[in-house]
Amino acid sequence: MLPIDMEIVMIVSNLPSKLSELSKVDPDKAIELMQAWGDGKKGVKTIWNDANNHLNISNNNSKGENGHV
């Protein structure tokens, strides 16, 4: 039996909700990542990292100068 990478299991189980969260701030980016995943053009780790990075950028851009909304 092959070893199971629990990080991949966690990513695959949480990726749909992460993409849903992203779709609320940048629908085009969320669709781009879903298509890349579905078409097999990017691995789940890459898509996970891209989604998180984009959400972090979006969250930082929505904060005021002192870090508060």
C-alpha positions in Angstrom: 0.0 0.0 0.0 1.3 3.4 -0.9 1.8 6.1 1.8 -0.9 8.7 1.9 0.2 12.4 1.8 -2.1 13.9 4.5 -1.3 17.4 3.2 -2.8 16.5 -0.2 -5.9 15.0 1.5 -6.4 18.2 3.5 -5.9 20.3 0.4 -8.4 18.3 -1.7 -11.0 18.3 1.0 -10.7 22.0 1.6 -10.1 23.3 -1.9 -13.8 23.6 -2.9 -14.5 25.9 0.0 -11.3 27.9 -0.6 -12.3 28.4 -4.2 -15.8 29.4 -3.1 -14.3 32.0 -0.8 -12.1 33.3 -3.6 -15.1 33.5 -6.0 -16.7 36.1 -3.7 -13.7 38.5 -4.0 -12.5 37.6 -7.5 -14.8 35.3 -9.5 -12.6 35.4 -12.6 -9.5 34.1 -10.7 -11.7 31.4 -9.0 -12.9 30.2 -12.4 -9.4 30.3 -13.8 -8.2 28.0 -10.9 -11.2 25.7 -11.2 -10.6 25.3 -14.9 -6.8 24.6 -14.4 -7.7 22.0 -11.8 -10.4 20.3 -13.9 -8.2 20.4 -17.0 -5.3 18.9 -15.1 -3.0 21.9 -16.0 -2.1 22.6 -12.4 -1.7 20.4 -9.3 -3.8 20.9 -6.2 -0.9 22.2 -4.2 -0.3 24.9 -6.8 -4.0 25.8 -7.0 -4.2 25.9 -3.2 -1.2 28.2 -3.0 -2.5 30.4 -5.8 -5.9 30.7 -4.1 -4.4 31.5 -0.7 -2.0 34.0 -2.1 -4.7 35.8 -4.1 -7.0 35.9 -1.0 -4.2 37.3 1.1 -3.6 40.0 -1.5 -7.3 40.8 -1.7 -7.6 41.0 2.1 -4.6 43.3 2.3 -6.0 45.6 -0.3 -9.3 45.8 1.5 -7.7 47.0 4.7 -7.2 50.7 5.5 -3.8 52.4 6.1 -3.6 51.2 9.7 -4.6 47.7 8.9 -8.2 48.1 9.9 -11.2 47.9 7.7 
